[in-house]
Amino acid sequence: MTFVTRFAPSPTGLLHRGHAFSALTAHRAARAAGGRFLLRIEDIDATRCRPEYEAAILEDLAWLGLEWEQPVRRQSERLARYHADIETLRERGLVYRCFKTRREIDIGRAPHEPAVPYIGSALPADEEAERLERGEAFAWRLSLTAARAALGGFEGLSFLEQGAGPGGETGLIQARPETAGDIVLARKDVGVAYHLAVVHDDAAQGVSHVIRGHDLFEAAHIQRLLQALLDLPTPIYRHHGLLVGPDGKRYAKRDKAQTLRELRAMGMSPADLWIELGVAP
């Protein structure tokens, strides 16, 4: 099996140390295995993604000394393929239209309480037709109930973890897609959701190893279900730990983490950053 991995950032902001660590970790793994390293731009959210951020991603990764195969895949150019997957699931009765907003789903939940995985079902045909006639927005949700029936249960779903999840989970992992609930696969403002696009592209690009932070470990459970429903191969997963700053919080765009562009402006070299992160390309 050819070793193929990828770094797949979303152009919704500038890269920071955490992104650099993840990209270098994947790049180093590909080189060590004599394999291939891909760059994929996950720009399906047109409400938040910006071309200037994509240009900055390419500039930052080149500054780090990384090389990747061309052409770079952009998810915004593949929307028709993702919608074909949704149509396949729809024809099999595995998705339904959900007219509830996130706020409606969370009604009655105290602010400090964790979100409960949502399980729903299709509306009666006449009510659904009326709401569509009124032009009401809806999301396509994956039905766990229908998926369980189609597969005869989830007990046969597993994935191999060569790294570790946040709780130290490693080895052969029993998938628990029920922890995610009936996930959204597409909605009006985004068009298609993360989980579907990721499993489609990993399969289409022949990704053999998914190397990413362990904050995405739980995503592997529902992604394993989508792989089974769409008859796609399951890659090997390697989840790694997350970098944290001096305050003990992980680096994140929303917390205005110091960016690679700012580090460059301060005179930091790629070699200095590699040493700080404990990795090298």
C-alpha positions in Angstrom: 0.0 0.0 0.0 1.3 3.4 -1.0 1.5 5.8 1.9 -0.5 8.9 1.1 -1.4 11.6 3.6 -2.7 15.2 3.5 -2.8 18.5 5.2 -6.2 20.0 4.8 -6.6 23.5 6.2 -9.7 25.8 5.8 -8.9 29.3 4.5 -10.9 31.0 7.2 -7.9 32.7 8.8 -4.1 32.7 9.0 -2.1 29.7 10.1 -0.5 29.5 13.6 1.9 27.2 15.4 -0.7 24.5 15.8 -1.3 24.3 12.0 2.5 24.2 11.4 2.9 21.3 13.9 0.2 19.3 12.2 1.5 20.0 8.6 5.1 19.2 9.6 4.0 16.0 11.3 2.1 14.8 8.3 4.9 15.8 5.9 7.5 14.1 7.9 5.5 10.9 8.1 5.1 10.9 4.3 8.8 11.3 3.7 9.7 8.7 6.3 7.4 6.2 4.5 8.6 7.2 1.0 5.0 8.2 0.3 3.1 11.1 -0.9 2.0 14.4 0.8 -1.0 16.2 -0.5 -2.4 19.7 0.2 -6.2 20.1 0.1 -8.0 23.4 0.6 -11.2 22.8 2.5 -13.1 25.9 1.4 -16.7 24.6 1.3 -17.9 27.3 3.7 -18.3 30.3 1.3 -19.5 32.5 4.2 -16.1 32.3 6.0 -13.4 31.3 3.5 -11.4 34.0 1.7 -9.0 33.8 -1.2 -6.5 35.9 0.6 -6.3 33.3 3.4 -5.7 30.6 0.9 -2.8 32.6 -0.6 -1.4 33.1 2.9 -1.6 29.3 3.5 0.4 28.5 0.4 3.0 31.2 1.4 3.3 30.0 5.0 3.7 26.3 4.0 6.3 27.2 1.4 8.1 29.3 4.1 8.1 26.2 6.3 9.9 24.3 3.6 7.1 21.9 2.7 6.5 20.5 -0.8 3.2 19.0 -2.0 1.8 17.5 -5.1 0.1 19.6 -7.7 -2.6 20.5 -8.5 -3.9 21.5 -5.1 -7.4 20.2 -4.6 -10.1 22.7 -3.6 -13.3 21.4 -2.2 -15.3 24.4 -3.7 -14.6 23.0 -7.1 -16.1 19.6 -6.3 -19.5 20.4 -4.9 -21.4 18.5 -7.6 -19.6 15.3 -6.6 -20.6 15.7 -2.9 -24.2 16.4 -3.9 -24.1 13.2 -6.0 -23.2 11.3 -2.8 -26.1 13.0 -1.0 -28.4 12.0 -3.8 -27.2 8.4 -3.5 -28.0 8.4 0.2 -31.4 10.0 -0.4 -32.3 7.3 -2.9 -31.6 4.7 -0.3 -33.7 6.5 2.3 -30.7 7.3 4.5 -31.2 11.1 4.7 -34.1 13.4 5.4 -35.0 17.1 5.3 -34.7 18.8 8.6 -36.4 22.2 9.0 -35.3 22.8 12.6 -32.7 25.4 13.3 -29.9 24.9 15.7 -31.6 27.2 18.2 -34.8 25.1 18.0 -32.9 21.9 18.7 -31.3 23.4 21.7 -34.5 24.8 23.3 -34.8 23.8 26.9 -31.1 23.1 27.3 -29.3 25.2 29.9 -26.3 27.2 28.7 -23.9 25.1 30.8 -25.3 21.8 29.6 -23.5 19.8 26.9 -25.2 19.5 23.6 -27.2 16.3 23.1 -26.8 14.4 19.8 -29.9 15.2 17.8 -32.0 12.3 16.5 -34.9 13.2 14.3 -37.0 12.0 11.3 -38.6 13.2 8.2 -41.8 15.2 8.4 -45.1 13.7 7.1 -45.1 14.1 3.3 -47.9 16.7 3.2 -46.3 18.9 5.9 -42.9 18.7 4.2 -44.5 19.6 0.8 -46.2 22.7 2.4 -42.9 23.9 4.0 -41.0 23.4 0.7 -43.8 25.3 -1.1 -43.3 28.2 1.4 -39.6 28.2 0.6 -38.5 27.3 4.1 -34.8 26.5 4.5 -33.8 22.9 5.5 -30.7 20.8 6.0 -30.1 17.3 4.8 -29.5 15.1 7.8 -28.1 11.6 7.9 -30.6 9.3 9.7 -28.8 7.1 12.2 -31.9 5.0 12.5 -32.0 4.2 8.8 -28.2 3.8 8.7 -28.3 1.2 11.5 -31.1 -0.7 9.7 -29.2 -0.6 6.4 -26.0 -2.0 7.9 -27.7 -4.4 10.4 -26.2 -2.5 13.3 -22.9 -0.6 13.9 -21.0 -3.4 15.6 -19.1 -4.2 12.4 -17.7 -0.7 12.1 -14.1 -0.1 13.4 -11.0 1.9 12.4 -7.3 1.5 13.2 -5.8 4.3 15.3 -2.0 4.4 15.2 -1.8 7.5 17.2 -4.0 8.2 20.1 -7.3 10.0 20.9 -7.6 12.6 23.7 -8.3 9.7 26.2 -5.3 7.6 25.0 -7.5 5.5 22.6 -5.4 3.5 20.3 -5.3 0.3 18.2 -8.5 -1.1 16.7 -11.4 1.2 17.7 -15.0 0.3 17.7 -16.8 3.1 15.9 -19.6 4.8 17.8 -21.4 7.0 15.2 -24.3 7.4 17.6 -22.3 9.9 19.6 -22.7 12.4 16.8 -26.4 12.0 16.2 -28.1 12.8 12.9 -25.4 15.0 11.5 -26.0 17.6 8.9 -24.7 16.7 5.4 -25.7 19.8 3.6 -27.5 23.0 4.2 -28.4 26.2 2.3 -25.6 28.5 3.5 -22.7 26.0 3.2 -24.0 23.6 0.6 -22.2 20.5 1.9 -20.9 19.7 5.3 -17.4 18.8 6.5 -17.8 15.1 7.2 -19.2 14.2 3.8 -16.6 16.2 1.8 -13.7 14.8 3.9 -14.6 11.1 3.4 -15.3 11.7 -0.3 -12.0 13.4 -0.9 -9.9 11.1 1.2 -11.2 8.2 -0.9 -10.9 10.0 -4.2 -7.3 11.0 -3.5 -6.3 7.6 -2.2 -5.4 8.8 1.2 -4.1 5.9 3.2 -3.3 7.7 6.5 -5.2 10.6 8.0 -2.9 12.5 10.3 -4.5 15.3 12.3 -5.0 16.6 15.8 -6.8 14.5 18.4 -9.5 17.2 18.7 -10.8 15.5 15.5 -10.7 12.0 17.0 -14.4 11.9 17.6 -15.1 12.8 14.0 -13.5 9.5 12.9 -16.6 7.7 14.3 -19.2 9.3 12.1 -16.8 9.4 9.2 -16.4 5.6 9.5 -20.2 5.3 9.1 -20.2 7.4 6.0 -17.4 5.3 4.5 -19.5 2.2 5.1 -22.7 3.7 3.6 -20.9 5.1 0.5 -18.8 1.9 0.1 -15.5 3.9 0.5 -12.2 2.6 1.9 -11.3 3.4 5.5 -7.9 5.0 6.0 -5.6 4.4 8.9 -5.8 7.2 11.5 -3.0 8.9 13.4 -4.3 11.5 15.8 -1.6 13.6 17.5 -1.6 15.8 20.6 -2.3 19.5 20.3 0.1 22.3 21.0 -0.8 24.7 23.8 0.4 28.2 24.5 1.8 29.6 27.7 -1.7 30.0 29.1 -2.3 26.2 28.7 -4.9 26.7 26.0 -4.5 25.2 22.6 -3.7 27.5 19.7 -6.8 28.4 17.8 -7.8 31.0 15.2 -10.7 32.2 17.4 -8.4 33.0 20.2 -6.2 35.2 18.0 -3.2 32.8 18.3 0.1 34.3 17.0 0.3 33.6 13.3 3.1 32.3 11.2 3.1 35.6 9.3 3.7 37.4 12.6 6.5 35.0 13.5 8.2 35.7 10.2 7.8 39.5 10.7 9.6 39.1 14.1 12.5 37.4 12.4 11.9 33.8 13.3 13.3 31.4 10.8 11.7 28.1 9.8 14.6 26.2 11.5 13.9 28.1 14.7 10.2 27.1 14.5 11.0 23.5 13.8 13.1 23.3 16.9 10.4 25.0 19.0 7.8 22.5 17.7 10.1 19.5 18.0 9.6 18.4 14.4 11.3 18.9 11.0 10.1 18.5 7.4 
